[in-house]
Amino acid sequence: MAAQEASLLRSGQDWARFLDLAAKHRGYGFAALLLIRASRPDATMLADYDSWRRLGRQVVKGERGIRIVQSNDTRPSTVFDIGQTTAIPSADGRATGTAPLEPREALAALSDFAGRLGFPIVRSPYDGVAVTVLSNEHGRRFIRVADHLDDNTAIAAVAHELAHVMLKHPAEAPAVTSPVCRGIAKLQADSVAYLFLRRLGMDAHGIDFPSVSSWAGADPRAPRFGTMLAVGDRVLLTASLVTTHLDSASRTTTDVQQGRTKGVRRAEPETAQDPETTSLVAQVREVHRQAEQFFVAHLERGWAVPYLGKRGIDAQTAREWRIGYAPSGRKGLVAYLRSRGYEDAVLEASGLARQRGTRLVDALQDRIMLTLRTPEGGIAGFIGRHSPRGHGPKYLASRGSAKGSVLYGLAENHQALAAGTRPVIVEGPFDAIAVTLAGCGRYVGVATCGTALSRTQVDALGQVSDLGTTAVVITFDGDSAGMRGAVKAFELLRGAEAVRLPEGRDPSAILAQDGPAALHRLLDRSRVPLADIVVDAELSQFPRLQFAEDRMRALQAVAPIVADLPSGQVARQVVRTATRLGLEAMTVNEAVVNAVEQARLRPGLEGRNLNPVEVAGLDVREEVSRLKSQAAVTDPLSPKPRTPYSPRRGT
């Protein structure tokens, strides 16, 4: 019957009417909606018998329900329209439900959702393409929205772009989305935007759809229904994920309006479909938990255990860190979760399954699996490492994971960090394990997992570790990329220390090849203030320091950096800079004082914690005899000092 009903969808208007039905009856797959359309097209609100009871309504005796089959459900279920029910008096008579969002509130909720996906929305006075996905100079992607757009138009355009992001793996999304998207990708994105607008009760008639045959196939031999089923389910799932976030914002609005912001149970949803949609998040959490158990149970297969052994990770460590393995083939995670009764829509929402043609397959196969966790220990996604002979990205995160927002190892080392153990920020997850194994209770590792250290990650670390009293250690490679990462980290952790890794070796390699004592010794003996790395990186921009003019230009470039340091670090950097440039320490000190004064005069910087009196009063002469020789001899990052030079003596 579903295939027969699908054959009646021919024009773009037919597809729009189907989406109107989907907006009204949330939580159902494409085939189930077709059965609803065929059996009771005038239905306004549907739920099964038990859901109506929970919502305070009773199905009238003798009413016949609609028999539907959800994806991967072997048995049909029965749902009833609200017209087939009667109200059960509420125990307290208080009205329940969610407050509809105004367009501005909806756009704010949509912006928050985009930010969680890693695509923050930026309003810009731009007269070209109204909305597009771009990358800034740091490679961070964002969605630019022109200022001249009204809220309604902006909502539709942003929902369209977010659909493009969610329907692809974010790592594979193009840096710049073409202003002219075509084909089935445009149809899917437009359909998600249409559903989102209809869910808000807004006008969506500005979105036009092509004929169904133009994307599902006009040839009778083409698998028309299979294509429509795959496209329809993907559109409905994506729209459901977006509107679930909208529901959360709507319930917050309701709680505020009704004075129920603390200690009160959240109101029931206003429609019968909301329990199913709201439960999607809970189902995804359970899928993640089941998936982790599946991965851990399969660790003994294939190449995983021998590889971990070469990285210095034994069986006990693998158990403690819940390391697993994702097998390849058709008897993988998707087959396992289906056998546990989970629907395909939930599996795809979890980010662990993806569409390959008309089949749903494991998104991560033949990879060692590592679990990303929130600081509280909840599962926030997975990262898979392919075999040494594998193809594609070495590390691949599950779609929708919190990579870039959480630190791998933070939850596992929660107790040690809370007790004052020093966190060591590394790049890879195996490096975090290596540092923890070699730390002997003095150090524990947390990994950014290949991304630049973010403010969200630092905030998460600060929730567990007292960053005011416990200095963070940051490891970095000596190449240009490693230096840029260290400089970026300095913007977030000015009081941190740094360890420069040996060329071509990471903490995991040092642990495996040299043993834990060697890694512990490196962390103990090679730490320097992170400010040293930043100052040296700036000075390295001036290679011709044999010329007095270039020395003074280098001094003018580095002075504002030193001026913005905590007062306890200024004297060291004054002496180090003087040594590097061959200048008198007092000359550098004067440049730093001038930089402080100039910074105070610039608009927008009045609130910065810069104290010219404190800087000017530094008695750097007492530091020269100690720090100058230390910077020249024992600092592993400082080149050979130059002969002191002072502009007062002439050049």
GUNUGU-143425 format. One line per 8 residues: number of its first residue (from 1); their letters; for each residue x, y, z of C-alpha. Coordinates in nm, 2 decimals. Example, Ala and Ser with C-alpha at 12.3 -4.5 7.8 and 13.67 -1.06 7.14 Angstrom:
BEGIN
1	AS	1.23 -0.45 0.78  1.37 -0.11 0.71
//
This chain:
BEGIN
1	MAAQEASL	0.00 0.00 0.00  0.29 0.24 0.08  0.44 0.19 -0.27  0.10 0.25 -0.43  0.05 0.57 -0.23  0.40 0.68 -0.33  0.32 0.64 -0.69  0.06 0.92 -0.65
9	LRSGQDWA	0.33 1.17 -0.55  0.41 1.32 -0.89  0.44 1.70 -0.89  0.63 1.93 -0.67  0.30 2.03 -0.51  0.23 1.67 -0.42  0.57 1.65 -0.24  0.49 1.98 -0.05
17	RFLDLAAK	0.15 1.84 0.06  0.33 1.52 0.18  0.57 1.74 0.38  0.27 1.92 0.53  0.15 1.58 0.65  0.50 1.51 0.79  0.51 1.84 0.97  0.18 1.76 1.14
25	HRGYGFAA	0.26 1.40 1.23  0.61 1.39 1.37  0.81 1.09 1.46  0.71 0.87 1.17  0.91 0.74 0.88  0.84 0.78 0.52  0.65 0.45 0.47  0.44 0.50 0.78
33	LLLIRASR	0.34 0.85 0.67  0.23 0.71 0.33  0.01 0.46 0.52  -0.14 0.74 0.73  -0.20 0.94 0.41  -0.38 0.64 0.25  -0.58 0.54 0.56  -0.68 0.87 0.72
41	PDATMLAD	-0.56 1.18 0.53  -0.76 1.41 0.75  -0.59 1.30 1.08  -0.47 1.59 1.29  -0.28 1.43 1.57  -0.18 1.06 1.61  -0.04 0.84 1.89  -0.07 0.48 2.00
49	YDSWRRLG	-0.31 0.38 2.28  -0.05 0.41 2.57  0.07 0.75 2.45  -0.28 0.89 2.46  -0.32 0.76 2.81  0.00 0.94 2.92  -0.13 1.26 2.76  -0.45 1.24 2.95
57	RQVVKGER	-0.68 1.11 2.67  -0.88 0.78 2.63  -0.94 0.61 2.30  -1.31 0.57 2.24  -1.43 0.21 2.26  -1.49 0.06 1.92  -1.27 0.30 1.72  -1.05 0.14 1.46
65	GIRIVQSN	-0.69 0.27 1.44  -0.44 0.30 1.16  -0.21 0.01 1.11  0.14 0.13 1.03  0.49 -0.02 1.00  0.80 0.18 1.11  1.14 0.12 0.96  1.30 -0.21 1.08
73	DTRPSTVF	0.99 -0.30 1.27  0.87 -0.65 1.19  0.53 -0.60 1.35  0.28 -0.34 1.27  0.15 -0.10 1.53  -0.18 0.08 1.57  -0.22 0.46 1.61  -0.53 0.67 1.67
81	DIGQTTAI	-0.63 1.02 1.57  -0.71 1.27 1.85  -1.07 1.27 1.71  -1.10 0.91 1.82  -1.02 1.00 2.18  -1.18 1.19 2.47  -1.01 1.39 2.74  -0.94 1.26 3.08
89	PSADGRAT	-0.97 1.53 3.35  -0.63 1.65 3.47  -0.55 1.58 3.83  -0.45 1.94 3.90  -0.63 2.11 3.61  -0.31 2.29 3.50  -0.27 2.33 3.13  0.04 2.17 2.98
97	GTAPLEPR	0.22 2.23 2.66  0.50 2.43 2.50  0.49 2.79 2.41  0.53 2.86 2.03  0.85 3.04 1.96  0.85 3.38 1.80  1.06 3.41 1.48  1.35 3.58 1.67
105	EALAALSD	1.35 3.31 1.94  1.34 3.04 1.67  1.64 3.20 1.49  1.83 3.21 1.82  1.75 2.85 1.89  1.86 2.76 1.53  2.18 2.96 1.58  2.26 2.77 1.90
113	FAGRLGFP	2.20 2.44 1.72  2.43 2.55 1.44  2.70 2.64 1.69  2.68 2.29 1.85  2.74 2.14 1.50  3.06 2.35 1.47  2.91 2.61 1.23  2.84 2.93 1.42
121	IVRSPYDG	2.62 3.18 1.26  2.76 3.53 1.19  2.55 3.82 1.08  2.73 4.04 0.82  2.65 4.35 0.62  2.69 4.16 0.29  2.50 4.23 -0.03  2.59 3.91 -0.22
129	VAVTVLSN	2.47 3.56 -0.14  2.23 3.59 0.15  2.35 3.28 0.34  2.65 3.07 0.27  2.90 2.85 0.45  3.25 2.98 0.47  3.59 2.92 0.63  3.79 3.18 0.82
137	EHGRRFIR	4.17 3.22 0.81  4.20 2.96 1.09  4.00 2.70 0.89  3.70 2.73 1.12  3.37 2.71 0.93  3.08 2.94 0.99  2.75 3.03 0.83  2.73 3.39 0.72
145	VADHLDDN	2.39 3.55 0.72  2.33 3.89 0.55  2.21 4.16 0.79  1.94 4.27 0.55  1.74 3.94 0.58  1.44 3.94 0.80  1.40 3.67 1.06  1.16 3.46 0.86
153	TAIAAVAH	1.38 3.45 0.55  1.69 3.40 0.76  1.53 3.10 0.94  1.45 2.93 0.61  1.80 3.00 0.46  1.99 2.88 0.77  1.78 2.57 0.80  1.86 2.50 0.44
161	ELAHVMLK	2.23 2.53 0.50  2.22 2.32 0.82  2.05 2.05 0.62  2.34 2.05 0.38  2.58 2.02 0.68  2.38 1.74 0.85  2.31 1.53 0.54  2.69 1.51 0.48
169	HPAEAPAV	2.97 1.43 0.72  3.08 1.77 0.85  3.44 1.69 0.78  3.36 1.64 0.42  3.14 1.95 0.38  3.29 2.20 0.13  3.46 2.50 0.27  3.23 2.72 0.06
177	TSPVCRGI	2.88 2.61 -0.03  2.79 2.70 -0.39  2.51 2.96 -0.40  2.34 2.74 -0.66  2.28 2.40 -0.52  2.11 2.15 -0.75  1.96 1.81 -0.78  1.87 1.58 -0.49
185	AKLQADSV	2.09 1.77 -0.25  1.88 2.09 -0.30  1.56 1.89 -0.27  1.66 1.74 0.06  1.78 2.07 0.20  1.47 2.25 0.08  1.25 1.98 0.23  1.42 2.01 0.57
193	AYLFLRRL	1.37 2.39 0.56  1.01 2.35 0.46  0.94 2.11 0.75  1.11 2.34 0.99  0.90 2.64 0.88  0.58 2.44 0.90  0.67 2.32 1.25  0.69 2.69 1.35
201	GMDAHGID	0.36 2.76 1.18  0.53 2.99 0.93  0.46 3.04 0.56  0.67 2.80 0.36  0.52 2.86 0.02  0.82 3.04 -0.10  1.00 2.70 -0.13  0.92 2.53 -0.46
209	FPSVSSWA	0.99 2.17 -0.54  1.06 2.00 -0.88  0.85 1.71 -1.00  0.91 1.38 -0.82  1.02 1.20 -1.13  1.30 1.45 -1.18  1.49 1.31 -0.88  1.32 0.97 -0.81
217	GADPRAPR	1.33 0.85 -1.17  1.07 0.84 -1.45  1.19 0.51 -1.60  0.95 0.23 -1.49  1.26 0.01 -1.45  1.41 0.26 -1.20  1.38 0.18 -0.82  1.15 0.48 -0.78
225	FGTMLAVG	1.00 0.38 -0.45  1.33 0.28 -0.30  1.48 0.62 -0.39  1.18 0.80 -0.24  1.20 0.59 0.07  1.57 0.67 0.13  1.53 1.04 0.05  1.21 1.07 0.26
233	DRVLLTAS	1.36 0.90 0.57  1.67 1.11 0.55  1.47 1.43 0.53  1.24 1.34 0.81  1.53 1.23 1.04  1.72 1.55 0.98  1.42 1.77 1.03  1.34 1.58 1.35
241	LVTTHLDS	1.69 1.64 1.49  1.65 2.02 1.43  1.30 2.05 1.56  1.39 1.85 1.87  1.64 2.12 1.96  1.36 2.37 1.88  1.13 2.19 2.13  1.39 2.22 2.40
249	ASRTTTDV	1.41 2.60 2.35  1.03 2.61 2.34  1.00 2.43 2.67  1.24 2.67 2.82  1.02 2.95 2.71  0.72 2.78 2.86  0.89 2.72 3.19  1.00 3.09 3.21
257	QQGRTKGV	0.65 3.21 3.12  0.48 2.99 3.38  0.74 3.05 3.65  0.87 2.69 3.64  1.24 2.74 3.60  1.37 2.55 3.90  1.29 2.22 4.07  0.98 2.16 3.87
265	RRAEPETA	0.92 1.87 3.63  0.91 1.98 3.26  0.56 2.00 3.11  0.44 1.73 2.87  0.46 1.81 2.50  0.16 1.97 2.34  0.13 1.71 2.06  0.11 1.33 2.07
273	QDPETTSL	0.42 1.30 1.85  0.64 1.49 2.09  0.70 1.19 2.33  0.84 1.00 2.03  1.05 1.28 1.91  1.18 1.37 2.25  1.27 1.01 2.31  1.49 1.01 2.01
281	VAQVREVH	1.77 1.18 2.21  1.73 0.91 2.48  1.74 0.63 2.22  2.05 0.78 2.06  2.22 0.77 2.41  2.12 0.41 2.45  2.25 0.33 2.10  2.58 0.48 2.20
289	RQAEQFFV	2.60 0.28 2.51  2.51 -0.04 2.32  2.77 0.04 2.05  3.05 0.09 2.31  2.97 -0.26 2.45  2.97 -0.40 2.10  3.31 -0.24 2.02  3.47 -0.35 2.34
297	AHLERGWA	3.34 -0.71 2.29  3.51 -0.72 1.95  3.85 -0.59 2.05  4.01 -0.93 2.03  3.94 -0.95 1.66  4.18 -0.87 1.38  4.48 -0.64 1.41  4.36 -0.43 1.70
305	VPYLGKRG	4.53 -0.60 2.00  4.88 -0.64 1.84  4.87 -0.28 1.73  4.78 -0.16 2.08  5.07 -0.36 2.22  5.31 -0.18 1.99  5.17 0.15 2.13  5.25 0.03 2.48
313	IDAQTARE	4.88 -0.04 2.57  4.82 -0.38 2.73  4.49 -0.56 2.79  4.42 -0.41 3.13  4.48 -0.05 3.00  4.25 -0.12 2.71  3.98 -0.24 2.95  4.02 0.07 3.17
321	WRIGYAPS	3.99 0.31 2.88  3.71 0.10 2.72  3.89 0.07 2.39  3.71 -0.14 2.13  3.71 -0.25 1.76  3.46 -0.19 1.48  3.45 -0.49 1.25  3.38 -0.47 0.88
329	GRKGLVAY	3.12 -0.65 0.68  2.75 -0.69 0.70  2.75 -0.85 1.04  2.87 -0.53 1.21  2.71 -0.27 1.44  2.40 -0.20 1.22  2.30 -0.57 1.22  2.36 -0.59 1.59
337	LRSRGYED	2.16 -0.29 1.68  1.88 -0.39 1.44  1.86 -0.72 1.63  1.82 -0.52 1.95  1.51 -0.36 1.80  1.64 -0.01 1.71  1.50 0.16 1.40  1.71 0.27 1.11
345	AVLEASGL	1.63 0.64 1.18  1.77 0.61 1.53  2.08 0.44 1.40  2.15 0.71 1.15  2.07 0.98 1.41  2.34 0.83 1.63  2.61 0.91 1.37  2.72 0.54 1.36
353	ARQRGTRL	2.54 0.44 1.05  2.51 0.60 0.70  2.33 0.55 0.38  2.51 0.37 0.10  2.27 0.38 -0.19  1.95 0.23 -0.04  2.13 0.04 0.23  2.22 0.15 0.58
361	VDALQDRI	2.58 0.05 0.67  2.83 0.10 0.95  2.98 0.44 0.93  3.31 0.32 1.09  3.45 -0.01 0.99  3.78 -0.20 1.06  3.89 0.07 1.31  4.00 0.07 1.67
369	MLTLRTPE	3.73 0.26 1.85  3.78 0.52 2.13  3.50 0.68 2.32  3.46 1.05 2.35  3.30 1.15 2.68  3.16 1.46 2.85  3.33 1.57 3.17  3.05 1.39 3.36
377	GGIAGFIG	3.13 1.06 3.17  2.84 1.05 2.92  2.92 0.93 2.57  2.97 1.22 2.33  3.07 1.02 2.02  3.34 0.79 1.90  3.67 0.82 1.71  3.80 0.53 1.50
385	RHSPRGHG	4.16 0.47 1.41  4.22 0.27 1.09  4.49 0.00 1.06  4.84 0.09 0.95  4.75 -0.04 0.61  4.41 0.13 0.60  4.29 0.40 0.36  4.12 0.73 0.42
393	PKYLASRG	4.16 0.95 0.73  4.38 0.80 1.00  4.13 0.91 1.26  3.76 0.95 1.18  3.50 1.08 1.43  3.14 0.96 1.42  2.90 1.21 1.27  2.76 1.46 1.52
401	SAKGSVLY	3.03 1.38 1.78  3.15 1.64 2.02  3.50 1.63 1.88  3.64 1.98 1.92  3.43 2.04 2.23  3.55 1.77 2.47  3.89 1.64 2.56  3.96 1.27 2.53
409	GLAENHQA	4.08 1.14 2.87  3.91 1.41 3.08  3.64 1.19 3.21  3.88 0.89 3.26  4.12 1.11 3.46  3.85 1.31 3.65  3.94 1.20 4.00  4.32 1.26 3.95
417	LAAGTRPV	4.26 1.60 3.80  4.03 1.70 4.08  4.30 1.59 4.33  4.55 1.83 4.17  4.73 1.61 3.91  4.88 1.82 3.63  4.69 1.79 3.30  4.91 1.75 2.99
425	IVEGPFDA	4.73 1.85 2.67  4.83 1.63 2.37  4.71 1.59 2.02  4.61 1.22 1.98  4.41 0.99 2.20  4.69 0.73 2.23  4.92 1.02 2.34  4.67 1.09 2.63
433	IAVTLAGC	4.68 0.73 2.74  5.07 0.73 2.71  5.11 1.04 2.93  4.87 0.89 3.19  5.06 0.56 3.20  5.39 0.74 3.24  5.27 1.01 3.47  5.29 0.81 3.79
441	GRYVGVAT	5.02 1.02 3.95  5.20 1.35 3.87  5.07 1.39 3.51  4.76 1.27 3.32  4.70 1.32 2.95  4.40 1.48 2.78  4.38 1.50 2.40  4.23 1.75 2.16
449	CGTALSRT	4.20 1.47 1.90  4.36 1.65 1.61  4.18 1.99 1.65  4.31 2.32 1.77  4.25 2.37 2.14  3.92 2.55 2.18  3.77 2.77 2.45  3.50 2.50 2.51
457	QVDALGQV	3.77 2.24 2.58  3.95 2.47 2.82  3.63 2.55 3.00  3.56 2.17 3.03  3.91 2.12 3.18  3.85 2.41 3.42  3.54 2.24 3.55  3.75 1.94 3.67
465	SDLGTTAV	4.09 2.09 3.74  4.17 2.41 3.93  4.36 2.60 3.65  4.44 2.88 3.89  4.67 2.67 4.10  4.75 2.38 3.87  4.97 2.47 3.57  4.87 2.30 3.24
473	VITFDGDS	5.14 2.14 3.03  5.10 2.16 2.65  5.31 1.94 2.42  5.37 2.04 2.06  5.58 1.95 1.76  5.86 2.17 1.66  5.73 2.22 1.30  5.54 2.53 1.19
481	AGMRGAVK	5.20 2.37 1.25  5.30 2.27 1.60  5.43 2.63 1.67  5.10 2.77 1.54  4.91 2.54 1.77  5.12 2.64 2.07  5.06 3.01 1.99  4.69 2.95 1.96
489	AFELLRGA	4.68 2.77 2.30  4.86 3.06 2.46  4.56 3.28 2.38  4.35 3.05 2.61  4.61 2.94 2.87  4.86 3.22 2.94  5.00 3.06 3.25  5.06 2.72 3.09
497	EAVRLPEG	5.39 2.54 3.04  5.51 2.38 2.72  5.72 2.07 2.62  5.86 2.06 2.28  5.85 1.70 2.15  6.15 1.54 1.98  6.13 1.56 1.60  5.90 1.30 1.45
505	RDPSAILA	5.80 1.15 1.79  5.48 1.18 1.99  5.43 1.07 2.35  5.28 0.74 2.24  5.59 0.66 2.04  5.82 0.76 2.32  5.63 0.53 2.57  5.64 0.24 2.33
513	QDGPAALH	6.01 0.27 2.22  6.18 0.42 2.53  5.95 0.33 2.81  5.74 0.53 3.07  6.05 0.66 3.25  6.18 0.84 2.94  5.84 1.01 2.88  5.81 1.11 3.25
521	RLLDRSRV	6.17 1.25 3.24  6.08 1.45 2.92  5.78 1.61 3.10  5.99 1.68 3.41  6.30 1.83 3.25  6.18 1.99 2.93  5.90 2.22 3.06  5.93 2.59 2.98
529	PLADIVVD	5.67 2.87 3.01  5.44 2.87 2.71  5.52 3.24 2.68  5.88 3.14 2.57  5.73 2.96 2.27  5.51 3.25 2.17  5.79 3.51 2.20  6.03 3.30 2.01
537	AELSQFPR	5.77 3.24 1.74  5.72 3.61 1.69  6.10 3.68 1.69  6.14 3.41 1.42  5.95 3.63 1.18  6.26 3.85 1.17  6.54 3.64 1.02  6.79 3.92 0.96
545	LQFAEDRM	6.86 4.02 1.32  7.22 4.10 1.23  7.09 4.44 1.12  7.01 4.69 1.38  6.69 4.81 1.20  6.55 4.46 1.20  6.63 4.41 1.56  6.43 4.72 1.65
553	RALQAVAP	6.14 4.61 1.43  6.14 4.27 1.61  6.14 4.45 1.94  5.84 4.66 1.85  5.66 4.34 1.74  5.73 4.14 2.05  5.68 4.42 2.31  5.30 4.41 2.30
561	IVADLPSG	5.31 4.03 2.36  5.53 4.07 2.67  5.32 4.36 2.79  5.01 4.15 2.80  5.17 3.87 3.01  5.10 3.82 3.38  5.34 4.04 3.58  5.53 3.74 3.71
569	QVARQVVR	5.64 3.64 3.36  5.74 3.98 3.22  6.09 3.99 3.36  6.18 3.66 3.22  6.07 3.75 2.87  6.24 4.09 2.89  6.57 3.92 2.96  6.51 3.65 2.70
577	TATRLGLE	6.42 3.90 2.43  6.72 4.12 2.51  6.94 3.81 2.48  6.79 3.71 2.15  6.82 4.05 2.00  7.15 4.15 2.15  6.99 4.45 2.33  7.02 4.59 2.68
585	AMTVNEAV	6.75 4.46 2.91  6.64 4.81 3.01  6.59 4.90 2.64  6.35 4.61 2.61  6.18 4.70 2.93  6.12 5.05 2.81  5.96 4.91 2.49  5.73 4.70 2.70
593	VNAVEQAR	5.63 4.99 2.91  5.55 5.19 2.59  5.35 4.90 2.46  5.14 4.90 2.78  5.07 5.27 2.75  4.97 5.24 2.38  4.74 4.95 2.46  4.56 5.15 2.71
601	LRPGLEGR	4.49 5.43 2.46  4.34 5.19 2.20  3.96 5.18 2.21  3.81 4.86 2.35  4.11 4.77 2.56  4.04 4.98 2.86  3.93 4.68 3.06  4.25 4.48 3.00
609	NLNPVEVA	4.46 4.39 3.31  4.76 4.60 3.21  4.95 4.78 3.48  5.22 5.02 3.35  5.34 5.11 3.69  5.40 4.75 3.78  5.58 4.68 3.45  5.78 5.00 3.47
617	GLDVREEV	5.88 4.92 3.82  6.02 4.58 3.74  6.38 4.56 3.86  6.50 4.36 3.56  6.86 4.43 3.66  6.83 4.18 3.94  6.71 3.92 3.69  6.98 3.97 3.43
625	SRLKSQAA	7.26 3.78 3.60  7.03 3.48 3.67  6.78 3.47 3.38  7.01 3.59 3.10  7.25 3.31 3.14  6.96 3.06 3.19  6.79 3.18 2.87  7.12 3.15 2.68
633	VTDPLSPK	7.24 2.82 2.82  6.97 2.60 2.97  6.67 2.70 2.76  6.64 2.43 2.49  6.43 2.66 2.27  6.66 2.97 2.27  6.93 3.01 2.00  7.27 3.15 2.06
641	PRTPYSPR	7.26 3.49 2.22  7.38 3.80 2.04  7.62 4.07 2.15  7.43 4.33 2.35  7.33 4.63 2.14  7.17 4.95 2.26  7.04 5.23 2.03  7.16 5.49 2.27
649	RGT	7.51 5.41 2.17  7.44 5.46 1.81  7.44 5.21 1.52
//
